[in-house]
Amino acid sequence: ARHGSTPKWSEDLVALVRRATELARPYVTKRGGSLELSGESGAVPVVLSPIEIEQVVVNLVHNAAESRAAGARVRVWTG
């Protein structure tokens, strides 16, 4: 656990999730899976720590890919 707060600023949440998902794509592919990204593409501005949220999304995608034997289909929806 971290102590103290991390810097936060306004960021487009949809763009952030899409970026993080693309960072995780090679991991899913390496495990023999597929990664589908769909949903709204409009901006959703929020004040957050982009680095922390990006790490959460990457971890969720990794966990989804690991939850099955090779060939998992991971779907991320930004709707």
Helices and strands as residue ranges (DSSP letters): E 9-12, H 13-30, E 34-38, E 45-48, H 50-66, E 73-77
